[in-house]
Amino acid sequence: MYAFLLVLIRASGKRTLAEVTVFDFITLLVMSEATQQALTGNDFSVTNAMIVVLTLVVLNRGMDYFSARNKTASRIFNGQPTILVDDGQVLEGQLRHAEVDLGDILEHGRQTQAIERLEQIKWAILERDGSISIIPKSDGSSGGDTGTSVGARG
């Protein structure tokens, strides 16, 4: 069962753990349950577990394929980036909806861009994977115009 899962996961894509979508995560949870049933003897059919896992991986790859070709499907299955700070101004509604605290944004800014004040942030974006990208203003003491993506609070 381990060898089957190893080969199947390797063949299904090269996505890193940080890039796992909600659909991927749910698929992994269901796969683990199907595998557990086969390994503990509650379901004596390893073949049945392999069929369930293979079906889930094929469905997952199908959703990835569909999402890559359809913007609406991608937004539904994977979400979309959310701007939390625009030109130093906090977008309170977006912050509440994303359940992110202003302190988290400022902390990420200090850690990744040496930002001292909110006014030094051009954009703070909550990415689809849950990380926060901080893009400093280029005219401040914050440095260049490059963004750095760091993990959001969990």
N, C-alpha and C positions, 0 to 999 in steps of 0.2 A: 504494500500500500504506500509506504514511504517513497519507494523508487518511482511508482506511478505518479504520485503527486509532484515529486521533484521534476520529473520530465515534463509533466503537463504544465506546471507553473513556468518553467523555463521557456517552453514552446509558446506560451500564451502572450508573452511580451516582456519588455525590458524595463518596466515601470519601477521606479524606486519607491520605497516606503513613504517618502514625503509626498509623492504624487498620487497616492491612492485616493480615489474618489469615494464618495459615500456608497455608490453602487458596488464598487470593488470590495469595500470593507464588508458590506452585507453578504456579498458572494463568499468571501473568505469565512465568515461566521457560519454560514449554512454548509459550506464545504467541510468545515471542521466537525460539525455535528454529524454529517453523513459519514465521515471517516471514523469518528468515534463510535458510531453504531456498529460499523463493520469490525472494528478492532476489539471492542469489548464483548462481542458475542450476542448483543441484543438483536442484531440482524446478522445471521450467519452467512450472508451472501456478500463476499468481497466484491464480486462482479456487480451487484446492485449498487454498492457504494461508488464503484468506479463509473458506472453509467450516470449516476446522479451528479457526481463531481464533473464529469466530462460535459454533461448537459449544461451545468451552471457556467463552466468556463466558455463554452460555445455561445451561450446567451450573453455573457459579459462581453466577449469580443464583438458580438453582433451589435450590442448597445454602443460600444466604442466606435465601431465602423459607422453606425447611423449618426451618432453625435458628431463625428468628424465631418459629416457631409450635410448636416442640417443644424443651422444656428439655434433654432427654437428648441430642438431636442437637446442640444449641448447645454443650453441655459437651464432646461428642466432637470437634466440628469447630473450636471456638474456644477451648476450655479454660475455666478459671474462676479467679477471683481466689484468691490464697493468702495467708492471714494468717501473717506471719513473726514479728511481735512483738505480744503481747497484754498490755496493761497493764504495759509495761516488762519483761516476761519473754520472752526469746528462745525460740521454738519450734524447738529444734535439728533435729528430724526434718524439719520443713517447710523450714528453711534448707538442709539437705543435699540434699533432694529438688529444690529449686528452683535449686541450685547458686549461691546468693547468699552473699556473705561479710558478716559482721556489720559489717565496716568500711565496706562499701558503704551499708548502711542508715544508719549514723552519719554518713557523709559527706553523704548526701542530707538528713538531718535538720539538719545544720549549715548547709548551703547554702540550704535552703528555709524552715526554721522557726527558725533560730538555736538549735537544740537542742544542749546541751552533753553531756548524759548520757542513757544508755539509759532511765533511770527517767522521763524527761520525755516519752517516747513512749507514747501510749495504744495506737495500732495502727500497724504498718508492714505494708502490703499490697502484694504483688506482683500487679499487675493483669494482665489477659488479654493486653494488648499488650506486656508486658515492662517497663512502667514501675513505679516504686515510689511508692506514696502514703504519705505520713507524716502521721498525725493526732496532734497533740500533746495532752497532758493539759491540760485547761482550768484546773486549779488551780495549775499550775507557772508558772515564769517564761518559758514558751515562747510565750505569747500566747493567741490565741483557739482555738476548737474547729473550725477549718477545715482541710481536708486539701489538700495540694498534690501533684500528680502530676508526677514527673520521670522522665526516661529512666533505665533500668537500664544497667548496664555491658554492653558488647557483645562 
